[in-house]
């Protein structure tokens, strides 16, 4: 380490400052953080406005292979319509300018929802809210696999259970598609119920994982309380062998929850509050809105305060290390976003507003 520090110091002494900024601004986040260990001035680069402008421009300009030959799938739910056959649309193009209606056979279940914000190898995971069945469907081949209900532990007649599907992904190590779900147990006698917020308190919950390869469910061992998905669209996705979602505990704090499908372990990363609270009178954490998305191949957290249309985006460098979140963008005002649908290259983000309109934002 001493030799590396000496070389870094010599390098800094002989390079013009503008050249150093230009070179460093082209580095990936993780590499830049590592270089900060060699030179203190490099650690402070994120406080340099000139450097941050260069870094933002380079970050957006880089074309990420994740978006090659991909499109967003929109499901438009029309009220009082018994079939969903004509309501599936494929959206593509850097600015989401191409929308194509998908003409497919009506083989998928009525009233379904899509689990997660993207397909995995062209396959979508469909489920029925509060149901026990889940479906894997490939729109190109129209192949539909019905996943059976999984076994659950025996429970007394005085209790009910609720099944919540969290995510779907692909285990490349075992060439296997997997589904993660949470099974919650509640008292069915109202006199025995404990309540928090606007719902009953879960007495016990277990995590289960389905394997398509073995067509079976298994219990996932976990020794801590996993922050839970609140079932907002666009707050979960599959990326690089892991399922990610924005989870919450008993309080207002949010965590990024990442589940490794191969190792079957949970990793949690505290999600920072990037909103400058001091500019608001009587700031209320309950009015903070957060949106999790994948931006140019990086996990990103977009936040705003309910009474404003200014948004803050932070990028995570390393899972499990909350100090590696880096606030990169502040932009607005834009229409009040209900949830983010997805992103493309060059910093384009597609969202839905509370008026049910589609809006795209250009971070450039």
C-alpha positions as CSV (number, residue, x, y, z in Angstrom):
1,X,0.0,0.0,0.0
2,X,2.9,2.4,0.8
3,X,4.4,1.8,-2.7
4,X,1.0,2.4,-4.3
5,X,0.6,5.7,-2.3
6,X,4.0,6.8,-3.4
7,X,3.3,6.1,-7.1
8,X,0.0,7.9,-6.8
9,X,1.6,11.0,-5.3
10,X,4.3,11.1,-8.0
11,X,1.6,10.7,-10.7
12,X,-0.4,13.6,-9.2
13,X,2.7,15.8,-9.0
14,X,3.3,15.5,-12.8
15,X,-0.2,15.6,-14.2
16,X,-2.2,18.8,-14.9
17,X,-5.3,19.1,-12.7
18,X,-7.7,19.3,-15.7
19,X,-6.2,16.1,-17.2
20,X,-6.6,14.3,-13.8
21,X,-10.3,15.4,-13.7
22,X,-10.9,14.3,-17.2
23,X,-9.3,10.8,-16.7
24,X,-11.0,10.2,-13.4
25,X,-14.4,11.3,-14.6
26,X,-14.4,8.4,-17.1
27,X,-13.8,5.7,-14.5
28,X,-16.7,3.5,-13.2
29,X,-18.1,4.3,-9.8
30,X,-16.4,1.3,-8.1
31,X,-13.0,2.0,-9.6
32,X,-13.2,5.7,-8.6
33,X,-14.1,4.7,-5.0
34,X,-11.1,2.4,-4.9
35,X,-8.7,5.1,-6.2
36,X,-9.9,7.3,-3.4
37,X,-8.1,5.0,-1.0
38,X,-4.8,5.9,-2.7
39,X,-5.0,9.7,-2.7
40,X,-7.0,11.9,-0.3
41,X,-7.6,14.5,-3.0
42,X,-9.3,11.8,-5.1
43,X,-11.6,11.1,-2.2
44,X,-12.8,14.7,-2.3
45,X,-13.6,14.7,-6.0
46,X,-17.3,14.2,-5.4
47,X,-17.3,17.6,-3.7
48,X,-15.7,19.2,-6.8
49,X,-18.5,20.8,-8.9
50,X,-16.4,20.7,-12.1
51,X,-15.6,17.1,-11.7
52,X,-19.2,16.2,-10.9
53,X,-20.4,17.9,-14.1
54,X,-17.8,15.8,-16.1
55,X,-18.7,12.6,-14.3
56,X,-22.5,13.1,-14.8
57,X,-22.1,13.7,-18.5
58,X,-19.8,10.7,-19.0
59,X,-22.1,8.5,-16.9
60,X,-25.2,9.3,-19.0
61,X,-23.2,9.2,-22.3
62,X,-21.9,5.7,-21.9
63,X,-24.1,3.1,-23.7
64,X,-24.7,0.2,-21.4
65,X,-25.1,-3.3,-22.9
66,X,-28.0,-4.1,-20.5
67,X,-30.3,-2.1,-22.8
68,X,-29.3,-3.7,-26.1
69,X,-32.3,-5.1,-28.0
70,X,-34.6,-4.5,-25.0
71,X,-38.0,-2.9,-24.7
72,X,-40.4,-2.1,-21.9
73,X,-43.7,-4.0,-21.6
74,X,-46.7,-1.9,-20.6
75,X,-49.9,-3.4,-19.4
76,X,-52.8,-1.0,-19.6
77,X,-55.6,-2.1,-17.4
78,X,-58.9,-0.8,-18.8
79,X,-61.9,-0.8,-16.3
80,X,-64.8,-3.1,-16.9
81,X,-62.9,-5.1,-19.5
82,X,-63.0,-8.9,-19.1
83,X,-60.0,-9.6,-21.4
84,X,-56.5,-8.3,-21.3
85,X,-55.7,-9.5,-24.8
86,X,-55.4,-6.0,-26.4
87,X,-53.8,-4.2,-23.5
88,X,-50.2,-5.3,-23.8
89,X,-47.7,-2.9,-25.5
90,X,-44.0,-3.1,-26.2
91,X,-42.2,0.3,-25.8
92,X,-38.8,0.8,-27.3
93,X,-36.4,3.5,-28.6
94,X,-34.1,5.7,-26.6
95,X,-37.0,8.1,-26.0
96,X,-39.8,5.5,-25.8
97,X,-41.1,6.7,-29.2
98,X,-42.0,3.2,-30.5
99,X,-45.1,1.6,-29.1
100,X,-46.4,-1.7,-30.5
101,X,-49.5,-3.6,-29.5
102,X,-48.7,-7.2,-28.7
103,X,-51.2,-9.6,-30.4
104,X,-51.1,-12.8,-28.4
105,X,-53.5,-15.6,-27.6
106,X,-55.5,-15.1,-24.5
107,X,-53.8,-17.9,-22.5
108,X,-52.9,-15.9,-19.4
109,X,-55.1,-15.7,-16.4
110,X,-57.7,-12.9,-16.1
111,X,-56.8,-10.2,-13.5
112,X,-53.1,-11.0,-13.5
113,X,-50.3,-8.7,-12.5
114,X,-46.7,-8.8,-13.7
115,X,-44.1,-9.5,-11.0
116,X,-41.2,-7.1,-11.1
117,X,-40.4,-4.4,-13.7
118,X,-38.7,-6.5,-16.4
119,X,-38.7,-9.9,-18.1
120,X,-35.9,-12.4,-17.5
121,X,-34.6,-13.9,-20.8
122,X,-37.9,-13.0,-22.4
123,X,-40.0,-14.7,-19.7
124,X,-42.5,-12.8,-17.5
125,X,-43.8,-13.9,-14.1
126,X,-47.6,-13.4,-13.7
127,X,-49.5,-13.7,-10.5
128,X,-52.9,-13.1,-9.0
129,X,-53.0,-10.7,-6.0
130,X,-53.4,-12.6,-2.8
131,X,-53.6,-15.9,-4.7
132,X,-51.5,-19.0,-4.5
133,X,-50.8,-19.7,-8.1
134,X,-48.1,-18.0,-10.2
135,X,-47.3,-18.3,-13.9
136,X,-44.2,-18.1,-16.1
137,X,-45.1,-16.8,-19.6
138,X,-43.0,-16.2,-22.7
139,X,-44.9,-13.8,-25.0
140,X,-42.8,-14.8,-28.1
141,X,-43.5,-18.5,-27.8
142,X,-46.8,-18.1,-25.9
143,X,-45.6,-20.9,-23.5
144,X,-47.3,-20.7,-20.1
145,X,-46.0,-22.7,-17.1
146,X,-48.3,-22.9,-14.2
147,X,-46.5,-23.1,-10.9
148,X,-48.4,-25.0,-8.2
149,X,-49.1,-23.8,-4.7
150,X,-46.3,-24.6,-2.3
151,X,-46.5,-26.5,0.9
152,X,-46.8,-24.3,4.0
153,X,-46.3,-25.2,7.6
154,X,-49.4,-26.4,9.5
155,X,-51.2,-23.7,11.4
156,X,-54.2,-23.6,13.8
157,X,-57.7,-22.9,12.6
158,X,-57.6,-19.5,14.4
159,X,-55.1,-18.2,11.9
160,X,-55.2,-17.2,8.2
161,X,-52.3,-16.9,5.8
162,X,-51.4,-14.3,3.2
163,X,-49.0,-15.0,0.3
164,X,-47.0,-12.1,-1.1
165,X,-44.9,-12.7,-4.2
166,X,-41.7,-10.6,-4.1
167,X,-39.6,-11.3,-7.2
168,X,-38.7,-13.6,-10.0
169,X,-35.2,-14.2,-11.5
170,X,-32.8,-16.6,-13.2
171,X,-30.0,-18.6,-11.4
172,X,-27.3,-18.8,-14.1
173,X,-25.2,-21.2,-12.0
174,X,-27.9,-23.9,-12.0
175,X,-29.8,-22.7,-15.2
176,X,-32.9,-22.3,-13.2
177,X,-35.8,-19.9,-13.0
178,X,-36.8,-19.0,-9.4
179,X,-39.6,-17.2,-7.6
180,X,-39.4,-15.6,-4.1
181,X,-42.4,-15.2,-1.9
182,X,-43.3,-14.5,1.7
183,X,-46.0,-16.4,3.6
184,X,-47.6,-14.4,6.4
185,X,-49.7,-15.8,9.3
186,X,-52.5,-13.7,10.9
187,X,-55.2,-14.3,13.5
188,X,-58.5,-14.6,11.8
189,X,-60.4,-13.7,15.0
190,X,-60.6,-9.9,15.1
191,X,-60.6,-9.9,18.9
192,X,-57.1,-11.4,18.9
193,X,-55.6,-9.1,16.2
194,X,-52.9,-6.5,16.8
195,X,-52.9,-3.6,14.4
196,X,-50.3,-1.3,13.0
197,X,-51.0,1.5,10.6
198,X,-54.0,0.3,8.6
199,X,-53.6,-3.5,8.8
200,X,-53.3,-6.5,11.0
201,X,-49.9,-7.4,12.5
202,X,-48.2,-10.5,11.0
203,X,-47.7,-13.1,13.8
204,X,-45.2,-15.1,11.8
205,X,-43.8,-15.2,8.3
206,X,-41.6,-17.5,6.3
207,X,-39.7,-17.1,3.0
208,X,-40.0,-19.6,0.3
209,X,-38.4,-20.1,-3.1
210,X,-39.7,-22.0,-6.1
211,X,-37.4,-23.8,-8.6
212,X,-38.7,-24.4,-12.1
213,X,-35.9,-26.9,-12.7
214,X,-37.1,-29.1,-9.8
215,X,-40.7,-27.9,-9.9
216,X,-40.8,-27.5,-6.2
217,X,-40.8,-25.0,-3.3
218,X,-38.3,-24.8,-0.5
219,X,-38.0,-22.7,2.7
220,X,-35.3,-20.0,2.7
221,X,-33.6,-19.7,6.0
222,X,-33.2,-16.2,7.3
223,X,-32.1,-15.0,10.7
224,X,-33.3,-11.4,10.6
225,X,-36.5,-9.5,9.7
226,X,-36.3,-8.8,6.0
227,X,-37.5,-5.3,5.0
228,X,-40.7,-5.8,3.0
229,X,-41.8,-4.7,-0.4
230,X,-44.9,-2.5,-0.3
231,X,-46.0,-3.6,-3.8
232,X,-45.5,-0.4,-5.6
233,X,-44.8,-0.8,-9.3
234,X,-41.2,-0.2,-10.3
235,X,-39.7,-0.8,-6.9
236,X,-38.1,-4.1,-7.7
237,X,-36.1,-5.7,-10.5
238,X,-33.7,-8.6,-11.4
239,X,-30.1,-7.7,-12.2
240,X,-26.9,-9.7,-12.3
241,X,-28.2,-12.8,-10.6
242,X,-29.9,-11.0,-7.8
243,X,-33.5,-9.9,-7.0
244,X,-33.6,-6.3,-5.7
245,X,-36.5,-4.4,-4.1
246,X,-37.1,-1.4,-1.9
247,X,-38.1,-2.6,1.5
248,X,-39.4,-1.1,4.6
249,X,-39.5,-2.1,8.3
250,X,-41.7,-0.8,11.1
251,X,-40.5,2.8,10.6
252,X,-40.1,5.1,7.7
253,X,-36.5,4.1,6.9
254,X,-36.1,2.3,3.6
255,X,-33.5,-0.4,2.6
256,X,-32.4,-1.9,-0.6
257,X,-33.0,-5.7,-0.2
258,X,-31.0,-7.9,-2.5
259,X,-31.5,-11.7,-2.7
260,X,-28.8,-13.8,-4.3
261,X,-30.6,-16.6,-6.2
262,X,-27.5,-18.8,-6.3
263,X,-26.3,-18.5,-2.7
264,X,-29.8,-18.0,-1.3
265,X,-28.8,-15.1,1.0
266,X,-30.3,-11.7,1.7
267,X,-28.2,-8.5,1.6
268,X,-29.6,-5.3,2.9
269,X,-28.3,-1.8,2.2
270,X,-29.7,1.2,4.1
271,X,-31.2,3.7,1.6
272,X,-30.2,7.3,2.4
273,X,-32.5,10.3,2.6
274,X,-31.0,12.6,-0.1
275,X,-33.7,15.3,0.3
276,X,-32.4,18.5,2.1
277,X,-34.8,18.5,5.0
278,X,-33.7,21.8,6.3
279,X,-35.4,23.7,3.5
280,X,-38.9,22.5,4.6
281,X,-41.0,23.6,7.5
282,X,-42.3,20.7,9.6
283,X,-40.7,18.0,7.4
284,X,-42.6,14.8,7.5
285,X,-40.9,11.5,6.6
286,X,-44.3,10.0,5.7
287,X,-44.4,12.4,2.7
288,X,-41.1,11.1,1.2
289,X,-41.5,9.1,-2.0
290,X,-38.8,6.8,-3.2
291,X,-38.5,4.9,-6.5
292,X,-35.9,2.2,-7.2
293,X,-34.7,1.8,-10.7
294,X,-31.8,0.5,-12.8
295,X,-30.0,3.5,-14.5
296,X,-27.2,2.9,-17.0
297,X,-26.3,-0.4,-15.4
298,X,-26.3,0.9,-11.8
299,X,-28.8,0.6,-9.0
300,X,-30.3,4.0,-8.5
301,X,-32.7,5.5,-5.9
302,X,-34.9,8.4,-7.0
303,X,-36.5,10.4,-4.2
304,X,-38.7,13.5,-3.8
305,X,-40.9,15.2,-1.2
306,X,-44.6,15.0,-1.8
307,X,-45.2,18.7,-2.0
308,X,-42.5,19.3,-4.6
309,X,-41.6,18.2,-8.1
310,X,-37.8,18.2,-7.5
311,X,-36.1,14.7,-7.7
312,X,-32.8,13.5,-6.3
313,X,-31.1,10.4,-7.7
314,X,-28.3,8.5,-5.9
315,X,-26.3,5.6,-7.3
316,X,-25.1,2.6,-5.3
317,X,-21.5,1.5,-5.7
318,X,-21.4,-1.6,-3.5
319,X,-24.1,-3.7,-2.0
320,X,-24.3,-3.8,1.8
321,X,-22.3,-0.6,2.2
322,X,-24.6,2.4,2.8
323,X,-21.6,4.8,2.6
324,X,-21.2,4.0,-1.1
325,X,-24.4,5.7,-2.1
326,X,-23.5,8.8,-4.1
327,X,-26.0,11.6,-5.0
328,X,-25.5,12.2,-8.7
329,X,-28.5,14.1,-10.0
330,X,-30.9,16.8,-8.9
331,X,-33.6,17.7,-11.5
332,X,-37.0,19.2,-11.8
333,X,-39.6,20.4,-11.8
334,X,-41.4,17.6,-13.6
335,X,-44.9,16.1,-13.3
336,X,-45.7,14.4,-10.0
337,X,-44.5,10.8,-10.5
338,X,-46.6,7.9,-9.2
339,X,-43.9,5.4,-10.0
340,X,-41.0,4.8,-12.4
341,X,-41.5,2.3,-15.2
342,X,-38.0,1.9,-16.5
343,X,-34.9,3.6,-18.0
344,X,-33.0,3.5,-21.2
345,X,-29.5,4.5,-22.2
346,X,-28.5,8.2,-22.2
347,X,-30.4,9.0,-19.0
348,X,-34.0,8.7,-20.2
349,X,-36.5,7.6,-17.6
350,X,-40.1,6.6,-18.3
351,X,-42.7,7.1,-15.5
352,X,-46.4,7.2,-14.9
353,X,-47.9,10.3,-13.2
354,X,-50.7,10.4,-10.7
355,X,-53.0,11.5,-13.6
356,X,-52.2,8.1,-15.3
357,X,-50.2,9.9,-18.0
358,X,-46.8,8.5,-19.3
359,X,-43.9,10.9,-19.0
360,X,-40.3,10.6,-19.8
361,X,-37.4,12.6,-18.2
362,X,-34.1,13.4,-19.9
363,X,-31.3,13.6,-17.3
364,X,-29.1,15.4,-19.8
